[in-house]
Amino acid sequence: MTTFDKREEGFERKYVLDEELQFKANARRNKMLGLWAAEKLGLSGDAAEDYANSIVAADFEEAGDDDVFRKIRRDFDAKNVQQSDHQIRRTMDELLQKATEQVRSQVK
């Protein structure tokens, strides 16, 4: 194996690890986001956990975050929860940053 091959293999391993960490961070963010939204919806206990799990599952509908955002927006509208689109997206961003930090700290 040449040095180039070893280097290429190293980059491939790093790419796979980065993608795995991003997936875990997104799943963790969605769980935290679901619990945040559940609180706004007046849910607690098992109902809040179930709702948070439904947010995690919603992320598998399509690539990106729009599927998660739409679910929360629909649910908030149905229950007359006053949160702007900007507030929801800002919370999504803040929780993703927090989740990424948590996931990365577990790897070290």
Phi and psi restraints in degrees (range 20) as a CNS / XPLOR table:
assign (resid 1 and name C) (resid 2 and name N)
       (resid 2 and name CA) (resid 2 and name C) 1.0 -82.7 20.0 2
assign (resid 2 and name N) (resid 2 and name CA)
       (resid 2 and name C) (resid 3 and name N) 1.0 167.7 20.0 2
assign (resid 2 and name C) (resid 3 and name N)
       (resid 3 and name CA) (resid 3 and name C) 1.0 -60.7 20.0 2
assign (resid 3 and name N) (resid 3 and name CA)
       (resid 3 and name C) (resid 4 and name N) 1.0 -38.3 20.0 2
assign (resid 3 and name C) (resid 4 and name N)
       (resid 4 and name CA) (resid 4 and name C) 1.0 -62.1 20.0 2
assign (resid 4 and name N) (resid 4 and name CA)
       (resid 4 and name C) (resid 5 and name N) 1.0 -43.7 20.0 2
assign (resid 4 and name C) (resid 5 and name N)
       (resid 5 and name CA) (resid 5 and name C) 1.0 -62.7 20.0 2
assign (resid 5 and name N) (resid 5 and name CA)
       (resid 5 and name C) (resid 6 and name N) 1.0 -41.9 20.0 2
assign (resid 5 and name C) (resid 6 and name N)
       (resid 6 and name CA) (resid 6 and name C) 1.0 -64.1 20.0 2
assign (resid 6 and name N) (resid 6 and name CA)
       (resid 6 and name C) (resid 7 and name N) 1.0 -40.9 20.0 2
assign (resid 6 and name C) (resid 7 and name N)
       (resid 7 and name CA) (resid 7 and name C) 1.0 -65.2 20.0 2
assign (resid 7 and name N) (resid 7 and name CA)
       (resid 7 and name C) (resid 8 and name N) 1.0 -43.8 20.0 2
assign (resid 7 and name C) (resid 8 and name N)
       (resid 8 and name CA) (resid 8 and name C) 1.0 -61.7 20.0 2
assign (resid 8 and name N) (resid 8 and name CA)
       (resid 8 and name C) (resid 9 and name N) 1.0 -42.2 20.0 2
assign (resid 8 and name C) (resid 9 and name N)
       (resid 9 and name CA) (resid 9 and name C) 1.0 -63.1 20.0 2
assign (resid 9 and name N) (resid 9 and name CA)
       (resid 9 and name C) (resid 10 and name N) 1.0 -38.9 20.0 2
assign (resid 9 and name C) (resid 10 and name N)
       (resid 10 and name CA) (resid 10 and name C) 1.0 -63.0 20.0 2
assign (resid 10 and name N) (resid 10 and name CA)
       (resid 10 and name C) (resid 11 and name N) 1.0 -42.6 20.0 2
assign (resid 10 and name C) (resid 11 and name N)
       (resid 11 and name CA) (resid 11 and name C) 1.0 -64.2 20.0 2
assign (resid 11 and name N) (resid 11 and name CA)
       (resid 11 and name C) (resid 12 and name N) 1.0 -38.6 20.0 2
assign (resid 11 and name C) (resid 12 and name N)
       (resid 12 and name CA) (resid 12 and name C) 1.0 -64.6 20.0 2
assign (resid 12 and name N) (resid 12 and name CA)
       (resid 12 and name C) (resid 13 and name N) 1.0 -42.5 20.0 2
assign (resid 12 and name C) (resid 13 and name N)
       (resid 13 and name CA) (resid 13 and name C) 1.0 -63.9 20.0 2
assign (resid 13 and name N) (resid 13 and name CA)
       (resid 13 and name C) (resid 14 and name N) 1.0 -41.2 20.0 2
assign (resid 13 and name C) (resid 14 and name N)
       (resid 14 and name CA) (resid 14 and name C) 1.0 -64.2 20.0 2
assign (resid 14 and name N) (resid 14 and name CA)
       (resid 14 and name C) (resid 15 and name N) 1.0 -41.2 20.0 2
assign (resid 14 and name C) (resid 15 and name N)
       (resid 15 and name CA) (resid 15 and name C) 1.0 -61.1 20.0 2
assign (resid 15 and name N) (resid 15 and name CA)
       (resid 15 and name C) (resid 16 and name N) 1.0 -45.7 20.0 2
assign (resid 15 and name C) (resid 16 and name N)
       (resid 16 and name CA) (resid 16 and name C) 1.0 -62.6 20.0 2
assign (resid 16 and name N) (resid 16 and name CA)
       (resid 16 and name C) (resid 17 and name N) 1.0 -43.6 20.0 2
assign (resid 16 and name C) (resid 17 and name N)
       (resid 17 and name CA) (resid 17 and name C) 1.0 -63.6 20.0 2
assign (resid 17 and name N) (resid 17 and name CA)
       (resid 17 and name C) (resid 18 and name N) 1.0 -44.7 20.0 2
assign (resid 17 and name C) (resid 18 and name N)
       (resid 18 and name CA) (resid 18 and name C) 1.0 -60.9 20.0 2
assign (resid 18 and name N) (resid 18 and name CA)
       (resid 18 and name C) (resid 19 and name N) 1.0 -42.0 20.0 2
assign (resid 18 and name C) (resid 19 and name N)
       (resid 19 and name CA) (resid 19 and name C) 1.0 -65.3 20.0 2
assign (resid 19 and name N) (resid 19 and name CA)
       (resid 19 and name C) (resid 20 and name N) 1.0 -39.9 20.0 2
assign (resid 19 and name C) (resid 20 and name N)
       (resid 20 and name CA) (resid 20 and name C) 1.0 -64.4 20.0 2
assign (resid 20 and name N) (resid 20 and name CA)
       (resid 20 and name C) (resid 21 and name N) 1.0 -43.2 20.0 2
assign (resid 20 and name C) (resid 21 and name N)
       (resid 21 and name CA) (resid 21 and name C) 1.0 -64.6 20.0 2
assign (resid 21 and name N) (resid 21 and name CA)
       (resid 21 and name C) (resid 22 and name N) 1.0 -38.8 20.0 2
assign (resid 21 and name C) (resid 22 and name N)
       (resid 22 and name CA) (resid 22 and name C) 1.0 -65.5 20.0 2
assign (resid 22 and name N) (resid 22 and name CA)
       (resid 22 and name C) (resid 23 and name N) 1.0 -40.9 20.0 2
assign (resid 22 and name C) (resid 23 and name N)
       (resid 23 and name CA) (resid 23 and name C) 1.0 -61.1 20.0 2
assign (resid 23 and name N) (resid 23 and name CA)
       (resid 23 and name C) (resid 24 and name N) 1.0 -46.1 20.0 2
assign (resid 23 and name C) (resid 24 and name N)
       (resid 24 and name CA) (resid 24 and name C) 1.0 -64.6 20.0 2
assign (resid 24 and name N) (resid 24 and name CA)
       (resid 24 and name C) (resid 25 and name N) 1.0 -40.5 20.0 2
assign (resid 24 and name C) (resid 25 and name N)
       (resid 25 and name CA) (resid 25 and name C) 1.0 -64.6 20.0 2
assign (resid 25 and name N) (resid 25 and name CA)
       (resid 25 and name C) (resid 26 and name N) 1.0 -41.4 20.0 2
assign (resid 25 and name C) (resid 26 and name N)
       (resid 26 and name CA) (resid 26 and name C) 1.0 -63.8 20.0 2
assign (resid 26 and name N) (resid 26 and name CA)
       (resid 26 and name C) (resid 27 and name N) 1.0 -42.9 20.0 2
assign (resid 26 and name C) (resid 27 and name N)
       (resid 27 and name CA) (resid 27 and name C) 1.0 -64.0 20.0 2
assign (resid 27 and name N) (resid 27 and name CA)
       (resid 27 and name C) (resid 28 and name N) 1.0 -42.1 20.0 2
assign (resid 27 and name C) (resid 28 and name N)
       (resid 28 and name CA) (resid 28 and name C) 1.0 -65.5 20.0 2
assign (resid 28 and name N) (resid 28 and name CA)
       (resid 28 and name C) (resid 29 and name N) 1.0 -42.8 20.0 2
assign (resid 28 and name C) (resid 29 and name N)
       (resid 29 and name CA) (resid 29 and name C) 1.0 -59.6 20.0 2
assign (resid 29 and name N) (resid 29 and name CA)
       (resid 29 and name C) (resid 30 and name N) 1.0 -44.8 20.0 2
assign (resid 29 and name C) (resid 30 and name N)
       (resid 30 and name CA) (resid 30 and name C) 1.0 -63.3 20.0 2
assign (resid 30 and name N) (resid 30 and name CA)
       (resid 30 and name C) (resid 31 and name N) 1.0 -36.3 20.0 2
assign (resid 30 and name C) (resid 31 and name N)
       (resid 31 and name CA) (resid 31 and name C) 1.0 -65.7 20.0 2
assign (resid 31 and name N) (resid 31 and name CA)
       (resid 31 and name C) (resid 32 and name N) 1.0 -47.5 20.0 2
assign (resid 31 and name C) (resid 32 and name N)
       (resid 32 and name CA) (resid 32 and name C) 1.0 -64.0 20.0 2
assign (resid 32 and name N) (resid 32 and name CA)
       (resid 32 and name C) (resid 33 and name N) 1.0 -39.5 20.0 2
assign (resid 32 and name C) (resid 33 and name N)
       (resid 33 and name CA) (resid 33 and name C) 1.0 -63.8 20.0 2
assign (resid 33 and name N) (resid 33 and name CA)
       (resid 33 and name C) (resid 34 and name N) 1.0 -41.3 20.0 2
assign (resid 33 and name C) (resid 34 and name N)
       (resid 34 and name CA) (resid 34 and name C) 1.0 -62.5 20.0 2
assign (resid 34 and name N) (resid 34 and name CA)
       (resid 34 and name C) (resid 35 and name N) 1.0 -39.2 20.0 2
assign (resid 34 and name C) (resid 35 and name N)
       (resid 35 and name CA) (resid 35 and name C) 1.0 -69.3 20.0 2
assign (resid 35 and name N) (resid 35 and name CA)
       (resid 35 and name C) (resid 36 and name N) 1.0 -37.8 20.0 2
assign (resid 35 and name C) (resid 36 and name N)
       (resid 36 and name CA) (resid 36 and name C) 1.0 -62.1 20.0 2
assign (resid 36 and name N) (resid 36 and name CA)
       (resid 36 and name C) (resid 37 and name N) 1.0 -47.9 20.0 2
assign (resid 36 and name C) (resid 37 and name N)
       (resid 37 and name CA) (resid 37 and name C) 1.0 -65.5 20.0 2
assign (resid 37 and name N) (resid 37 and name CA)
       (resid 37 and name C) (resid 38 and name N) 1.0 -39.1 20.0 2
assign (resid 37 and name C) (resid 38 and name N)
       (resid 38 and name CA) (resid 38 and name C) 1.0 -59.9 20.0 2
assign (resid 38 and name N) (resid 38 and name CA)
       (resid 38 and name C) (resid 39 and name N) 1.0 -40.8 20.0 2
assign (resid 38 and name C) (resid 39 and name N)
       (resid 39 and name CA) (resid 39 and name C) 1.0 -62.1 20.0 2
assign (resid 39 and name N) (resid 39 and name CA)
       (resid 39 and name C) (resid 40 and name N) 1.0 -42.9 20.0 2
assign (resid 39 and name C) (resid 40 and name N)
       (resid 40 and name CA) (resid 40 and name C) 1.0 -64.1 20.0 2
assign (resid 40 and name N) (resid 40 and name CA)
       (resid 40 and name C) (resid 41 and name N) 1.0 -31.2 20.0 2
assign (resid 40 and name C) (resid 41 and name N)
       (resid 41 and name CA) (resid 41 and name C) 1.0 -84.0 20.0 2
assign (resid 41 and name N) (resid 41 and name CA)
       (resid 41 and name C) (resid 42 and name N) 1.0 -3.7 20.0 2
assign (resid 41 and name C) (resid 42 and name N)
       (resid 42 and name CA) (resid 42 and name C) 1.0 83.2 20.0 2
assign (resid 42 and name N) (resid 42 and name CA)
       (resid 42 and name C) (resid 43 and name N) 1.0 19.8 20.0 2
assign (resid 42 and name C) (resid 43 and name N)
       (resid 43 and name CA) (resid 43 and name C) 1.0 -94.7 20.0 2
assign (resid 43 and name N) (resid 43 and name CA)
       (resid 43 and name C) (resid 44 and name N) 1.0 148.8 20.0 2
assign (resid 43 and name C) (resid 44 and name N)
       (resid 44 and name CA) (resid 44 and name C) 1.0 -147.5 20.0 2
assign (resid 44 and name N) (resid 44 and name CA)
       (resid 44 and name C) (resid 45 and name N) 1.0 168.8 20.0 2
assign (resid 44 and name C) (resid 45 and name N)
       (resid 45 and name CA) (resid 45 and name C) 1.0 61.4 20.0 2
assign (resid 45 and name N) (resid 45 and name CA)
       (resid 45 and name C) (resid 46 and name N) 1.0 -135.1 20.0 2
assign (resid 45 and name C) (resid 46 and name N)
       (resid 46 and name CA) (resid 46 and name C) 1.0 -63.6 20.0 2
assign (resid 46 and name N) (resid 46 and name CA)
       (resid 46 and name C) (resid 47 and name N) 1.0 -33.5 20.0 2
assign (resid 46 and name C) (resid 47 and name N)
       (resid 47 and name CA) (resid 47 and name C) 1.0 -64.6 20.0 2
assign (resid 47 and name N) (resid 47 and name CA)
       (resid 47 and name C) (resid 48 and name N) 1.0 -39.1 20.0 2
assign (resid 47 and name C) (resid 48 and name N)
       (resid 48 and name CA) (resid 48 and name C) 1.0 -67.0 20.0 2
assign (resid 48 and name N) (resid 48 and name CA)
       (resid 48 and name C) (resid 49 and name N) 1.0 -42.5 20.0 2
assign (resid 48 and name C) (resid 49 and name N)
       (resid 49 and name CA) (resid 49 and name C) 1.0 -62.7 20.0 2
assign (resid 49 and name N) (resid 49 and name CA)
       (resid 49 and name C) (resid 50 and name N) 1.0 -43.8 20.0 2
assign (resid 49 and name C) (resid 50 and name N)
       (resid 50 and name CA) (resid 50 and name C) 1.0 -61.9 20.0 2
assign (resid 50 and name N) (resid 50 and name CA)
       (resid 50 and name C) (resid 51 and name N) 1.0 -41.3 20.0 2
assign (resid 50 and name C) (resid 51 and name N)
       (resid 51 and name CA) (resid 51 and name C) 1.0 -65.3 20.0 2
assign (resid 51 and name N) (resid 51 and name CA)
       (resid 51 and name C) (resid 52 and name N) 1.0 -43.8 20.0 2
assign (resid 51 and name C) (resid 52 and name N)
       (resid 52 and name CA) (resid 52 and name C) 1.0 -59.7 20.0 2
assign (resid 52 and name N) (resid 52 and name CA)
       (resid 52 and name C) (resid 53 and name N) 1.0 -40.6 20.0 2
assign (resid 52 and name C) (resid 53 and name N)
       (resid 53 and name CA) (resid 53 and name C) 1.0 -65.5 20.0 2
assign (resid 53 and name N) (resid 53 and name CA)
       (resid 53 and name C) (resid 54 and name N) 1.0 -32.2 20.0 2
assign (resid 53 and name C) (resid 54 and name N)
       (resid 54 and name CA) (resid 54 and name C) 1.0 -69.8 20.0 2
assign (resid 54 and name N) (resid 54 and name CA)
       (resid 54 and name C) (resid 55 and name N) 1.0 -29.3 20.0 2
assign (resid 54 and name C) (resid 55 and name N)
       (resid 55 and name CA) (resid 55 and name C) 1.0 -69.9 20.0 2
assign (resid 55 and name N) (resid 55 and name CA)
       (resid 55 and name C) (resid 56 and name N) 1.0 -42.5 20.0 2
assign (resid 55 and name C) (resid 56 and name N)
       (resid 56 and name CA) (resid 56 and name C) 1.0 -59.4 20.0 2
assign (resid 56 and name N) (resid 56 and name CA)
       (resid 56 and name C) (resid 57 and name N) 1.0 -45.0 20.0 2
assign (resid 56 and name C) (resid 57 and name N)
       (resid 57 and name CA) (resid 57 and name C) 1.0 -66.2 20.0 2
assign (resid 57 and name N) (resid 57 and name CA)
       (resid 57 and name C) (resid 58 and name N) 1.0 -33.5 20.0 2
assign (resid 57 and name C) (resid 58 and name N)
       (resid 58 and name CA) (resid 58 and name C) 1.0 -62.7 20.0 2
assign (resid 58 and name N) (resid 58 and name CA)
       (resid 58 and name C) (resid 59 and name N) 1.0 -26.6 20.0 2
assign (resid 58 and name C) (resid 59 and name N)
       (resid 59 and name CA) (resid 59 and name C) 1.0 -68.8 20.0 2
assign (resid 59 and name N) (resid 59 and name CA)
       (resid 59 and name C) (resid 60 and name N) 1.0 -13.1 20.0 2
assign (resid 59 and name C) (resid 60 and name N)
       (resid 60 and name CA) (resid 60 and name C) 1.0 -90.1 20.0 2
assign (resid 60 and name N) (resid 60 and name CA)
       (resid 60 and name C) (resid 61 and name N) 1.0 0.9 20.0 2
assign (resid 60 and name C) (resid 61 and name N)
       (resid 61 and name CA) (resid 61 and name C) 1.0 -70.2 20.0 2
assign (resid 61 and name N) (resid 61 and name CA)
       (resid 61 and name C) (resid 62 and name N) 1.0 -38.6 20.0 2
assign (resid 61 and name C) (resid 62 and name N)
       (resid 62 and name CA) (resid 62 and name C) 1.0 -157.6 20.0 2
assign (resid 62 and name N) (resid 62 and name CA)
       (resid 62 and name C) (resid 63 and name N) 1.0 165.6 20.0 2
assign (resid 62 and name C) (resid 63 and name N)
       (resid 63 and name CA) (resid 63 and name C) 1.0 -68.4 20.0 2
assign (resid 63 and name N) (resid 63 and name CA)
       (resid 63 and name C) (resid 64 and name N) 1.0 146.9 20.0 2
assign (resid 63 and name C) (resid 64 and name N)
       (resid 64 and name CA) (resid 64 and name C) 1.0 92.2 20.0 2
assign (resid 64 and name N) (resid 64 and name CA)
       (resid 64 and name C) (resid 65 and name N) 1.0 -175.0 20.0 2
assign (resid 64 and name C) (resid 65 and name N)
       (resid 65 and name CA) (resid 65 and name C) 1.0 -99.9 20.0 2
assign (resid 65 and name N) (resid 65 and name CA)
       (resid 65 and name C) (resid 66 and name N) 1.0 -4.6 20.0 2
assign (resid 65 and name C) (resid 66 and name N)
       (resid 66 and name CA) (resid 66 and name C) 1.0 -62.9 20.0 2
assign (resid 66 and name N) (resid 66 and name CA)
       (resid 66 and name C) (resid 67 and name N) 1.0 -33.7 20.0 2
assign (resid 66 and name C) (resid 67 and name N)
       (resid 67 and name CA) (resid 67 and name C) 1.0 -64.7 20.0 2
assign (resid 67 and name N) (resid 67 and name CA)
       (resid 67 and name C) (resid 68 and name N) 1.0 -39.7 20.0 2
assign (resid 67 and name C) (resid 68 and name N)
       (resid 68 and name CA) (resid 68 and name C) 1.0 -68.0 20.0 2
assign (resid 68 and name N) (resid 68 and name CA)
       (resid 68 and name C) (resid 69 and name N) 1.0 -46.3 20.0 2
assign (resid 68 and name C) (resid 69 and name N)
       (resid 69 and name CA) (resid 69 and name C) 1.0 -58.2 20.0 2
assign (resid 69 and name N) (resid 69 and name CA)
       (resid 69 and name C) (resid 70 and name N) 1.0 -47.0 20.0 2
assign (resid 69 and name C) (resid 70 and name N)
       (resid 70 and name CA) (resid 70 and name C) 1.0 -60.8 20.0 2
assign (resid 70 and name N) (resid 70 and name CA)
       (resid 70 and name C) (resid 71 and name N) 1.0 -40.5 20.0 2
assign (resid 70 and name C) (resid 71 and name N)
       (resid 71 and name CA) (resid 71 and name C) 1.0 -62.4 20.0 2
assign (resid 71 and name N) (resid 71 and name CA)
       (resid 71 and name C) (resid 72 and name N) 1.0 -47.7 20.0 2
assign (resid 71 and name C) (resid 72 and name N)
       (resid 72 and name CA) (resid 72 and name C) 1.0 -64.2 20.0 2
assign (resid 72 and name N) (resid 72 and name CA)
       (resid 72 and name C) (resid 73 and name N) 1.0 -43.9 20.0 2
assign (resid 72 and name C) (resid 73 and name N)
       (resid 73 and name CA) (resid 73 and name C) 1.0 -59.1 20.0 2
assign (resid 73 and name N) (resid 73 and name CA)
       (resid 73 and name C) (resid 74 and name N) 1.0 -45.6 20.0 2
assign (resid 73 and name C) (resid 74 and name N)
       (resid 74 and name CA) (resid 74 and name C) 1.0 -61.0 20.0 2
assign (resid 74 and name N) (resid 74 and name CA)
       (resid 74 and name C) (resid 75 and name N) 1.0 -46.1 20.0 2
assign (resid 74 and name C) (resid 75 and name N)
       (resid 75 and name CA) (resid 75 and name C) 1.0 -66.4 20.0 2
assign (resid 75 and name N) (resid 75 and name CA)
       (resid 75 and name C) (resid 76 and name N) 1.0 -40.8 20.0 2
assign (resid 75 and name C) (resid 76 and name N)
       (resid 76 and name CA) (resid 76 and name C) 1.0 -63.7 20.0 2
assign (resid 76 and name N) (resid 76 and name CA)
       (resid 76 and name C) (resid 77 and name N) 1.0 -43.8 20.0 2
assign (resid 76 and name C) (resid 77 and name N)
       (resid 77 and name CA) (resid 77 and name C) 1.0 -62.4 20.0 2
assign (resid 77 and name N) (resid 77 and name CA)
       (resid 77 and name C) (resid 78 and name N) 1.0 -40.2 20.0 2
assign (resid 77 and name C) (resid 78 and name N)
       (resid 78 and name CA) (resid 78 and name C) 1.0 -64.6 20.0 2
assign (resid 78 and name N) (resid 78 and name CA)
       (resid 78 and name C) (resid 79 and name N) 1.0 -31.6 20.0 2
assign (resid 78 and name C) (resid 79 and name N)
       (resid 79 and name CA) (resid 79 and name C) 1.0 -104.5 20.0 2
assign (resid 79 and name N) (resid 79 and name CA)
       (resid 79 and name C) (resid 80 and name N) 1.0 10.5 20.0 2
assign (resid 79 and name C) (resid 80 and name N)
       (resid 80 and name CA) (resid 80 and name C) 1.0 56.1 20.0 2
assign (resid 80 and name N) (resid 80 and name CA)
       (resid 80 and name C) (resid 81 and name N) 1.0 39.3 20.0 2
assign (resid 80 and name C) (resid 81 and name N)
       (resid 81 and name CA) (resid 81 and name C) 1.0 -83.1 20.0 2
assign (resid 81 and name N) (resid 81 and name CA)
       (resid 81 and name C) (resid 82 and name N) 1.0 124.8 20.0 2
assign (resid 81 and name C) (resid 82 and name N)
       (resid 82 and name CA) (resid 82 and name C) 1.0 -87.6 20.0 2
assign (resid 82 and name N) (resid 82 and name CA)
       (resid 82 and name C) (resid 83 and name N) 1.0 93.4 20.0 2
assign (resid 82 and name C) (resid 83 and name N)
       (resid 83 and name CA) (resid 83 and name C) 1.0 -139.3 20.0 2
assign (resid 83 and name N) (resid 83 and name CA)
       (resid 83 and name C) (resid 84 and name N) 1.0 129.4 20.0 2
assign (resid 83 and name C) (resid 84 and name N)
       (resid 84 and name CA) (resid 84 and name C) 1.0 -76.7 20.0 2
assign (resid 84 and name N) (resid 84 and name CA)
       (resid 84 and name C) (resid 85 and name N) 1.0 162.3 20.0 2
assign (resid 84 and name C) (resid 85 and name N)
       (resid 85 and name CA) (resid 85 and name C) 1.0 -56.4 20.0 2
assign (resid 85 and name N) (resid 85 and name CA)
       (resid 85 and name C) (resid 86 and name N) 1.0 -42.1 20.0 2
assign (resid 85 and name C) (resid 86 and name N)
       (resid 86 and name CA) (resid 86 and name C) 1.0 -60.9 20.0 2
assign (resid 86 and name N) (resid 86 and name CA)
       (resid 86 and name C) (resid 87 and name N) 1.0 -42.4 20.0 2
assign (resid 86 and name C) (resid 87 and name N)
       (resid 87 and name CA) (resid 87 and name C) 1.0 -64.3 20.0 2
assign (resid 87 and name N) (resid 87 and name CA)
       (resid 87 and name C) (resid 88 and name N) 1.0 -40.3 20.0 2
assign (resid 87 and name C) (resid 88 and name N)
       (resid 88 and name CA) (resid 88 and name C) 1.0 -65.5 20.0 2
assign (resid 88 and name N) (resid 88 and name CA)
       (resid 88 and name C) (resid 89 and name N) 1.0 -48.3 20.0 2
assign (resid 88 and name C) (resid 89 and name N)
       (resid 89 and name CA) (resid 89 and name C) 1.0 -65.4 20.0 2
assign (resid 89 and name N) (resid 89 and name CA)
       (resid 89 and name C) (resid 90 and name N) 1.0 -37.0 20.0 2
assign (resid 89 and name C) (resid 90 and name N)
       (resid 90 and name CA) (resid 90 and name C) 1.0 -63.9 20.0 2
assign (resid 90 and name N) (resid 90 and name CA)
       (resid 90 and name C) (resid 91 and name N) 1.0 -42.4 20.0 2
assign (resid 90 and name C) (resid 91 and name N)
       (resid 91 and name CA) (resid 91 and name C) 1.0 -64.1 20.0 2
assign (resid 91 and name N) (resid 91 and name CA)
       (resid 91 and name C) (resid 92 and name N) 1.0 -39.9 20.0 2
assign (resid 91 and name C) (resid 92 and name N)
       (resid 92 and name CA) (resid 92 and name C) 1.0 -58.8 20.0 2
assign (resid 92 and name N) (resid 92 and name CA)
       (resid 92 and name C) (resid 93 and name N) 1.0 -45.1 20.0 2
assign (resid 92 and name C) (resid 93 and name N)
       (resid 93 and name CA) (resid 93 and name C) 1.0 -65.3 20.0 2
assign (resid 93 and name N) (resid 93 and name CA)
       (resid 93 and name C) (resid 94 and name N) 1.0 -45.2 20.0 2
assign (resid 93 and name C) (resid 94 and name N)
       (resid 94 and name CA) (resid 94 and name C) 1.0 -62.5 20.0 2
assign (resid 94 and name N) (resid 94 and name CA)
       (resid 94 and name C) (resid 95 and name N) 1.0 -42.5 20.0 2
assign (resid 94 and name C) (resid 95 and name N)
       (resid 95 and name CA) (resid 95 and name C) 1.0 -71.3 20.0 2
assign (resid 95 and name N) (resid 95 and name CA)
       (resid 95 and name C) (resid 96 and name N) 1.0 -31.3 20.0 2
assign (resid 95 and name C) (resid 96 and name N)
       (resid 96 and name CA) (resid 96 and name C) 1.0 -65.2 20.0 2
assign (resid 96 and name N) (resid 96 and name CA)
       (resid 96 and name C) (resid 97 and name N) 1.0 -42.1 20.0 2
assign (resid 96 and name C) (resid 97 and name N)
       (resid 97 and name CA) (resid 97 and name C) 1.0 -61.3 20.0 2
assign (resid 97 and name N) (resid 97 and name CA)
       (resid 97 and name C) (resid 98 and name N) 1.0 -45.6 20.0 2
assign (resid 97 and name C) (resid 98 and name N)
       (resid 98 and name CA) (resid 98 and name C) 1.0 -62.8 20.0 2
assign (resid 98 and name N) (resid 98 and name CA)
       (resid 98 and name C) (resid 99 and name N) 1.0 -44.8 20.0 2
assign (resid 98 and name C) (resid 99 and name N)
       (resid 99 and name CA) (resid 99 and name C) 1.0 -64.7 20.0 2
assign (resid 99 and name N) (resid 99 and name CA)
       (resid 99 and name C) (resid 100 and name N) 1.0 -40.0 20.0 2
assign (resid 99 and name C) (resid 100 and name N)
       (resid 100 and name CA) (resid 100 and name C) 1.0 -62.4 20.0 2
assign (resid 100 and name N) (resid 100 and name CA)
       (resid 100 and name C) (resid 101 and name N) 1.0 -43.7 20.0 2
assign (resid 100 and name C) (resid 101 and name N)
       (resid 101 and name CA) (resid 101 and name C) 1.0 -61.5 20.0 2
assign (resid 101 and name N) (resid 101 and name CA)
       (resid 101 and name C) (resid 102 and name N) 1.0 -41.9 20.0 2
assign (resid 101 and name C) (resid 102 and name N)
       (resid 102 and name CA) (resid 102 and name C) 1.0 -64.5 20.0 2
assign (resid 102 and name N) (resid 102 and name CA)
       (resid 102 and name C) (resid 103 and name N) 1.0 -44.1 20.0 2
assign (resid 102 and name C) (resid 103 and name N)
       (resid 103 and name CA) (resid 103 and name C) 1.0 -66.2 20.0 2
assign (resid 103 and name N) (resid 103 and name CA)
       (resid 103 and name C) (resid 104 and name N) 1.0 -44.0 20.0 2
assign (resid 103 and name C) (resid 104 and name N)
       (resid 104 and name CA) (resid 104 and name C) 1.0 -65.3 20.0 2
assign (resid 104 and name N) (resid 104 and name CA)
       (resid 104 and name C) (resid 105 and name N) 1.0 -34.9 20.0 2
assign (resid 104 and name C) (resid 105 and name N)
       (resid 105 and name CA) (resid 105 and name C) 1.0 -68.7 20.0 2
assign (resid 105 and name N) (resid 105 and name CA)
       (resid 105 and name C) (resid 106 and name N) 1.0 -25.9 20.0 2
assign (resid 105 and name C) (resid 106 and name N)
       (resid 106 and name CA) (resid 106 and name C) 1.0 -75.9 20.0 2
assign (resid 106 and name N) (resid 106 and name CA)
       (resid 106 and name C) (resid 107 and name N) 1.0 -23.6 20.0 2
assign (resid 106 and name C) (resid 107 and name N)
       (resid 107 and name CA) (resid 107 and name C) 1.0 -78.7 20.0 2
assign (resid 107 and name N) (resid 107 and name CA)
       (resid 107 and name C) (resid 108 and name N) 1.0 -32.0 20.0 2
